[in-house]
């Protein structure tokens, strides 16, 4: 039942966004442009993470009190998330792997939902490796002409999943 509650909550959020007074009609061309823009941002986000570029990665997050990400069940604010990225990346040698089954759905002219599974191996500066897989979702908002992550949810599990 907990999963059902999560789905009901997600649909309530999406339904509320669809009923917003500022929503305008989008044609297929608009949807395609939004999906392509967010897919490109997701790939660039992933490249920044693989390059261990903390500042570039932080630049993908929407600054403000409404931003948060659930990471393995822990709610992280913008300040907590960016501090963790900036302090962790210098301790790493590499992050290898990436997103699988990336899917982007245009919700409104300024919002899109991206979902994906991932598999990665994180190697610290001492050479110790952690292999993990999981699933994630990100709510992207167009803020000041840039697509930024306003909300996210990611769960990590040890080992590598079967494709």
Short mmCIF file of the C-alpha atoms (twelve columns), coordinates in Angstrom:
data_MODEL
# 
_entry.id   MODEL 
# 
loop_
_atom_site.group_PDB 
_atom_site.id 
_atom_site.type_symbol 
_atom_site.label_atom_id 
_atom_site.label_alt_id 
_atom_site.label_comp_id 
_atom_site.label_asym_id 
_atom_site.label_seq_id 
_atom_site.Cartn_x 
_atom_site.Cartn_y 
_atom_site.Cartn_z 
_atom_site.pdbx_PDB_model_num 
ATOM 1   C CA . UNK A 1   0.000  0.000  0.000   1 
ATOM 2   C CA . UNK A 2   2.809  2.546  0.561   1 
ATOM 3   C CA . UNK A 3   3.560  2.525  -3.191  1 
ATOM 4   C CA . UNK A 4   -0.090 3.202  -3.978  1 
ATOM 5   C CA . UNK A 5   -0.025 6.240  -1.663  1 
ATOM 6   C CA . UNK A 6   3.053  7.560  -3.486  1 
ATOM 7   C CA . UNK A 7   1.359  7.168  -6.879  1 
ATOM 8   C CA . UNK A 8   -1.811 8.854  -5.641  1 
ATOM 9   C CA . UNK A 9   0.293  11.733 -4.281  1 
ATOM 10  C CA . UNK A 10  2.220  12.083 -7.550  1 
ATOM 11  C CA . UNK A 11  -0.994 12.109 -9.601  1 
ATOM 12  C CA . UNK A 12  -2.478 14.750 -7.283  1 
ATOM 13  C CA . UNK A 13  0.551  16.987 -7.848  1 
ATOM 14  C CA . UNK A 14  0.451  16.478 -11.612 1 
ATOM 15  C CA . UNK A 15  -3.313 17.068 -11.701 1 
ATOM 16  C CA . UNK A 16  -2.883 20.267 -9.694  1 
ATOM 17  C CA . UNK A 17  -0.233 21.469 -12.099 1 
ATOM 18  C CA . UNK A 18  -2.483 20.720 -15.074 1 
ATOM 19  C CA . UNK A 19  -5.311 22.736 -13.536 1 
ATOM 20  C CA . UNK A 20  -3.129 25.739 -12.780 1 
ATOM 21  C CA . UNK A 21  -4.468 29.022 -14.181 1 
ATOM 22  C CA . UNK A 22  -1.136 29.804 -15.843 1 
ATOM 23  C CA . UNK A 23  -1.108 26.617 -17.923 1 
ATOM 24  C CA . UNK A 24  -1.442 27.275 -21.624 1 
ATOM 25  C CA . UNK A 25  -2.212 24.827 -24.359 1 
ATOM 26  C CA . UNK A 26  0.810  23.031 -25.765 1 
ATOM 27  C CA . UNK A 27  0.900  21.467 -29.195 1 
ATOM 28  C CA . UNK A 28  3.084  18.505 -30.137 1 
ATOM 29  C CA . UNK A 29  5.866  20.806 -31.330 1 
ATOM 30  C CA . UNK A 30  5.941  22.556 -27.929 1 
ATOM 31  C CA . UNK A 31  6.027  19.212 -26.118 1 
ATOM 32  C CA . UNK A 32  8.814  17.938 -28.363 1 
ATOM 33  C CA . UNK A 33  10.920 21.056 -27.770 1 
ATOM 34  C CA . UNK A 34  10.465 20.775 -23.995 1 
ATOM 35  C CA . UNK A 35  11.312 17.061 -23.979 1 
ATOM 36  C CA . UNK A 36  14.425 17.618 -26.101 1 
ATOM 37  C CA . UNK A 37  15.594 20.534 -23.936 1 
ATOM 38  C CA . UNK A 38  15.181 18.570 -20.697 1 
ATOM 39  C CA . UNK A 39  16.773 15.433 -22.177 1 
ATOM 40  C CA . UNK A 40  19.779 17.563 -23.152 1 
ATOM 41  C CA . UNK A 41  19.929 19.022 -19.632 1 
ATOM 42  C CA . UNK A 42  19.745 15.509 -18.149 1 
ATOM 43  C CA . UNK A 43  22.661 14.354 -20.325 1 
ATOM 44  C CA . UNK A 44  24.640 17.459 -19.417 1 
ATOM 45  C CA . UNK A 45  23.785 16.905 -15.723 1 
ATOM 46  C CA . UNK A 46  25.052 13.340 -16.026 1 
ATOM 47  C CA . UNK A 47  28.257 14.517 -17.761 1 
ATOM 48  C CA . UNK A 48  28.925 17.038 -14.959 1 
ATOM 49  C CA . UNK A 49  28.467 14.285 -12.390 1 
ATOM 50  C CA . UNK A 50  30.814 11.922 -14.276 1 
ATOM 51  C CA . UNK A 51  33.389 14.734 -14.608 1 
ATOM 52  C CA . UNK A 52  33.110 15.342 -10.844 1 
ATOM 53  C CA . UNK A 53  32.404 19.005 -11.611 1 
ATOM 54  C CA . UNK A 54  30.671 20.048 -8.396  1 
ATOM 55  C CA . UNK A 55  30.019 23.649 -9.419  1 
ATOM 56  C CA . UNK A 56  28.522 22.707 -12.760 1 
ATOM 57  C CA . UNK A 57  26.340 20.063 -11.105 1 
ATOM 58  C CA . UNK A 58  25.132 22.529 -8.448  1 
ATOM 59  C CA . UNK A 59  24.131 24.869 -11.284 1 
ATOM 60  C CA . UNK A 60  21.373 22.447 -12.310 1 
ATOM 61  C CA . UNK A 61  19.489 22.888 -9.037  1 
ATOM 62  C CA . UNK A 62  16.852 25.585 -8.551  1 
ATOM 63  C CA . UNK A 63  17.960 27.961 -5.818  1 
ATOM 64  C CA . UNK A 64  15.345 28.628 -3.181  1 
ATOM 65  C CA . UNK A 65  13.305 27.358 -0.276  1 
ATOM 66  C CA . UNK A 66  10.955 25.290 -2.473  1 
ATOM 67  C CA . UNK A 67  13.789 23.074 -3.752  1 
ATOM 68  C CA . UNK A 68  14.304 19.681 -2.194  1 
ATOM 69  C CA . UNK A 69  15.374 16.194 -3.101  1 
ATOM 70  C CA . UNK A 70  14.621 12.968 -1.313  1 
ATOM 71  C CA . UNK A 71  17.828 10.933 -1.317  1 
ATOM 72  C CA . UNK A 72  17.290 7.415  0.040   1 
ATOM 73  C CA . UNK A 73  14.351 8.707  2.078   1 
ATOM 74  C CA . UNK A 74  16.150 11.720 3.513   1 
ATOM 75  C CA . UNK A 75  14.795 15.148 2.538   1 
ATOM 76  C CA . UNK A 76  17.623 17.428 1.426   1 
ATOM 77  C CA . UNK A 77  17.256 21.191 1.009   1 
ATOM 78  C CA . UNK A 78  19.210 23.189 -1.547  1 
ATOM 79  C CA . UNK A 79  21.813 24.090 1.079   1 
ATOM 80  C CA . UNK A 80  22.251 20.518 2.289   1 
ATOM 81  C CA . UNK A 81  22.394 19.103 -1.254  1 
ATOM 82  C CA . UNK A 82  24.915 21.619 -2.566  1 
ATOM 83  C CA . UNK A 83  27.106 21.330 0.537   1 
ATOM 84  C CA . UNK A 84  27.127 17.534 0.160   1 
ATOM 85  C CA . UNK A 85  28.078 17.721 -3.528  1 
ATOM 86  C CA . UNK A 86  30.837 20.255 -2.897  1 
ATOM 87  C CA . UNK A 87  32.314 18.282 -0.006  1 
ATOM 88  C CA . UNK A 88  31.982 14.794 -1.518  1 
ATOM 89  C CA . UNK A 89  33.247 15.313 -5.072  1 
ATOM 90  C CA . UNK A 90  36.840 16.166 -4.022  1 
ATOM 91  C CA . UNK A 91  37.011 12.796 -2.196  1 
ATOM 92  C CA . UNK A 92  36.161 10.818 -5.343  1 
ATOM 93  C CA . UNK A 93  38.295 9.440  -8.145  1 
ATOM 94  C CA . UNK A 94  35.424 8.609  -10.494 1 
ATOM 95  C CA . UNK A 95  31.738 7.963  -11.026 1 
ATOM 96  C CA . UNK A 96  31.125 5.542  -13.886 1 
ATOM 97  C CA . UNK A 97  27.872 4.328  -15.374 1 
ATOM 98  C CA . UNK A 98  24.778 6.299  -16.051 1 
ATOM 99  C CA . UNK A 99  21.090 6.593  -16.709 1 
ATOM 100 C CA . UNK A 100 19.055 3.821  -18.292 1 
ATOM 101 C CA . UNK A 101 15.554 4.232  -19.720 1 
ATOM 102 C CA . UNK A 102 15.465 8.022  -19.464 1 
ATOM 103 C CA . UNK A 103 11.938 9.283  -20.056 1 
ATOM 104 C CA . UNK A 104 10.877 12.940 -20.099 1 
ATOM 105 C CA . UNK A 105 7.272  14.100 -20.055 1 
ATOM 106 C CA . UNK A 106 6.327  17.735 -20.731 1 
ATOM 107 C CA . UNK A 107 3.791  18.787 -18.088 1 
ATOM 108 C CA . UNK A 108 3.370  22.506 -18.751 1 
ATOM 109 C CA . UNK A 109 5.323  25.067 -20.785 1 
ATOM 110 C CA . UNK A 110 7.651  25.531 -17.795 1 
ATOM 111 C CA . UNK A 111 7.646  22.090 -16.146 1 
ATOM 112 C CA . UNK A 112 8.718  18.584 -17.119 1 
ATOM 113 C CA . UNK A 113 9.104  15.299 -15.299 1 
ATOM 114 C CA . UNK A 114 12.166 13.141 -16.005 1 
ATOM 115 C CA . UNK A 115 12.461 9.562  -14.773 1 
ATOM 116 C CA . UNK A 116 15.237 7.014  -15.177 1 
ATOM 117 C CA . UNK A 117 16.955 4.025  -13.715 1 
ATOM 118 C CA . UNK A 118 20.703 4.158  -13.154 1 
ATOM 119 C CA . UNK A 119 23.687 1.908  -12.572 1 
ATOM 120 C CA . UNK A 120 26.977 3.319  -11.366 1 
ATOM 121 C CA . UNK A 121 30.273 2.547  -9.740  1 
ATOM 122 C CA . UNK A 122 31.706 5.208  -7.446  1 
ATOM 123 C CA . UNK A 123 35.445 5.044  -6.738  1 
ATOM 124 C CA . UNK A 124 36.871 7.122  -3.908  1 
ATOM 125 C CA . UNK A 125 40.354 8.612  -3.800  1 
ATOM 126 C CA . UNK A 126 41.657 5.491  -1.984  1 
ATOM 127 C CA . UNK A 127 40.400 3.227  -4.780  1 
ATOM 128 C CA . UNK A 128 37.475 1.741  -2.837  1 
ATOM 129 C CA . UNK A 129 34.506 1.084  -5.091  1 
ATOM 130 C CA . UNK A 130 30.787 1.084  -4.443  1 
ATOM 131 C CA . UNK A 131 28.513 -0.329 -7.112  1 
ATOM 132 C CA . UNK A 132 24.882 0.715  -6.924  1 
ATOM 133 C CA . UNK A 133 21.711 0.964  -8.936  1 
ATOM 134 C CA . UNK A 134 18.369 2.615  -8.451  1 
ATOM 135 C CA . UNK A 135 15.640 4.810  -9.834  1 
ATOM 136 C CA . UNK A 136 15.166 8.539  -9.802  1 
ATOM 137 C CA . UNK A 137 12.721 11.231 -10.809 1 
ATOM 138 C CA . UNK A 138 13.278 14.959 -11.235 1 
ATOM 139 C CA . UNK A 139 10.827 17.796 -11.645 1 
ATOM 140 C CA . UNK A 140 12.452 20.299 -13.978 1 
ATOM 141 C CA . UNK A 141 11.193 23.896 -14.033 1 
ATOM 142 C CA . UNK A 142 12.131 26.595 -16.489 1 
ATOM 143 C CA . UNK A 143 13.371 29.429 -14.296 1 
ATOM 144 C CA . UNK A 144 14.870 32.557 -15.814 1 
ATOM 145 C CA . UNK A 145 15.135 30.845 -19.193 1 
ATOM 146 C CA . UNK A 146 17.052 27.834 -17.792 1 
ATOM 147 C CA . UNK A 147 15.746 24.350 -17.041 1 
ATOM 148 C CA . UNK A 148 16.593 23.553 -13.398 1 
ATOM 149 C CA . UNK A 149 15.766 20.741 -11.001 1 
ATOM 150 C CA . UNK A 150 13.169 21.939 -8.485  1 
ATOM 151 C CA . UNK A 151 12.394 18.563 -6.914  1 
ATOM 152 C CA . UNK A 152 13.903 15.117 -7.052  1 
ATOM 153 C CA . UNK A 153 13.706 11.653 -5.639  1 
ATOM 154 C CA . UNK A 154 16.456 9.039  -5.850  1 
ATOM 155 C CA . UNK A 155 16.907 5.657  -4.209  1 
ATOM 156 C CA . UNK A 156 20.209 3.754  -4.234  1 
ATOM 157 C CA . UNK A 157 20.535 -0.010 -3.833  1 
ATOM 158 C CA . UNK A 158 23.783 -1.983 -3.523  1 
ATOM 159 C CA . UNK A 159 25.064 -4.031 -6.448  1 
ATOM 160 C CA . UNK A 160 24.049 -3.867 -10.078 1 
ATOM 161 C CA . UNK A 161 20.491 -4.524 -11.197 1 
ATOM 162 C CA . UNK A 162 19.610 -6.787 -14.077 1 
ATOM 163 C CA . UNK A 163 18.768 -4.808 -17.238 1 
# 
